[in-house]
Every structure is written in structure tokens, then in C-alpha cells.
Amino acid sequence: MRRHLNILNENPELKAAFRQVVNGRVSVQIDSIQSHKLYSMGLITRDGNKVMPRYLLYGIYFQEYL
């Protein structure tokens, strides 16, 4: 997870998009490019146009560190 955190910290737009995901109480809609990047990293799951953290642990960890 630390490696993912470093990648997010190097990319402010991606970081902001993922912060929106982990802070959302339900699935949220984000930019399709950011969604694709986060999905490729394994951080989110997709349900149509909506996304959510892949694992509960990701949500908990990244809420604290983003």
C-alpha cells in the first residue's frame, strides 16, 4: 500500500480522485481516465460508471494517509 501511496502523492489529480472514492459513503463517479488508472493499480472496483475501493482495508488506510 505504501507503493500505491507514493504513486498517488506523485500525481495530484489521481490522488484527488482516489480521495473522493475513499471518502465517499457510497459508490462515486469520477473521471474515466482517473478511474482507469486506479482500476489498473488494483485500488478500485467498478460498477458501471460508479467506483468504490476494492477492499475495505484500502478505504481505511487511504482515508488516513491521503
C-alpha positions in Angstrom: 0.0 0.0 0.0 2.9 2.3 0.6 4.0 2.0 -3.0 0.5 3.0 -4.1 0.6 5.9 -1.7 3.8 7.1 -3.3 2.3 6.9 -6.8 -0.8 8.8 -5.6 1.4 11.5 -4.0 3.3 12.0 -7.2 0.1 12.5 -9.2 -2.2 15.2 -7.6 -5.1 14.6 -9.9 -5.1 10.8 -9.3 -4.7 11.5 -5.6 -7.7 13.8 -5.5 -9.8 11.3 -7.4 -9.0 8.4 -5.1 -9.5 10.7 -2.0 -13.0 11.3 -3.4 -13.5 7.5 -3.7 -12.3 6.6 -0.2 -14.2 9.5 1.5 -17.5 8.6 -0.2 -20.0 6.6 1.8 -21.4 5.0 -1.4 -20.0 4.4 -4.9 -19.0 7.6 -6.6 -18.4 8.7 -10.1 -15.0 10.0 -11.1 -13.3 11.0 -14.3 -13.0 8.0 -16.7 -9.2 8.4 -17.1 -8.6 8.5 -13.4 -11.0 5.6 -13.0 -9.0 3.5 -15.5 -5.7 4.3 -13.8 -7.0 3.5 -10.3 -8.5 0.3 -11.6 -5.3 -0.7 -13.3 -3.5 -0.2 -10.0 -6.0 -2.5 -8.3 -7.3 0.2 -5.9 -10.9 0.3 -7.0 -13.8 -1.8 -8.4 -16.2 -0.5 -11.0 -20.0 -0.9 -11.2 -21.0 0.8 -14.4 -19.9 4.5 -14.0 -19.6 4.2 -10.3 -16.4 3.1 -8.4 -15.5 2.1 -4.8 -12.4 1.0 -3.0 -11.5 -2.6 -3.9 -11.0 -3.6 -0.3 -12.3 -2.2 3.0 -8.7 -2.0 4.2 -7.8 0.3 1.3 -10.6 2.7 2.3 -9.4 2.7 5.9 -5.7 3.1 5.1 -6.0 5.7 2.4 -8.6 7.8 4.4 -5.9 8.3 7.0 -2.9 9.0 4.7 -4.5 11.0 1.9 
